[in-house]
Amino acid sequence: MNIHIPTPLRAYTGGQQTVNVPGATVGEALTQLVGAYPDLRQNLYTGDGKLRSFVNIYLNDDDIRYLPAKEATATGEDDELTIIPSIAGGC
Amino acid sequence: MLKLSHADYEALRAHGEETYPHECCGAMLGHATPDGNQVLQIVRAGNTRTDRAHDRYNIAPEELIKIQRQARKLGFDIVGFYHSHPDCPAQWSKTDFDEAHWVGCSYVITRVNQGKADVTNSFLLTGTNEEDKQFIDEPVEIEMEKTQA
């Protein structure tokens, strides 16, 4: 399946904006991703292995945090994962 | 250096005037070049912080996904974001810094003073991770003619 990489993380994927990885679930695909590009890990996960709070991962149009099976959600070859860091702030 | 057309520059400032006294926000699409980020299109976004929109902004991830898809279709990247500071300096705040995660992107801030766009500044988020990130002042070059993609 394809995983779309946001601009700030492409430094860790050799400049690729889309990476194709195998994986029967969201979690497997993400494991494959950080296995292939280990420097991504600290940008996506905290030291204890939790997804960083500002990192959003969408399976097609759904935030994986709100999917019933979360990272165990089954995926197909035509599904897409998108990694999107949050944007917020204010004066 | 951040390069953008005069039309886009005026459009993002006008957005801040339209939403005053609330903060506006949006994304900038284009390309990262050796000389800096080149903006070729700006995209307005909604501010989901309706609880305190006068001093906070947030772009819904769902909207960011759509913007990223739009950029991909155009052959562009997301190279930055803009927002306004109603009656506050055009300077990044602690909140802006804490919530900044797009390393390599330009963060444009416009002070909107009593409803009129005033100073506009850009800050480049540099570093490699959350621990060593920093904002650096970034010159803005306004091009009178829009650069073609």
Interface residues (C-beta under 8 A of the other chain):
Chain A: H4 P6 T7 P8 A11 Q17 Q42 N43 R52 F54 V55 N56 Y58 D61 D63 T82 I84 P85 S86 I87 A88 G89 G90 C91
Chain B: E23 C25 A27 A32 R49 R52 D55 R56 Y57 N58 I59 P61 E62 L64 I65 Q68 R72 D77 I78 V79 F81 H83 H85 P86 C88 P89 W92 S93 T95 D96 D98 E99 A100 H101 W102 V103 G104 C105 Y107 L125 T128 N129 E130
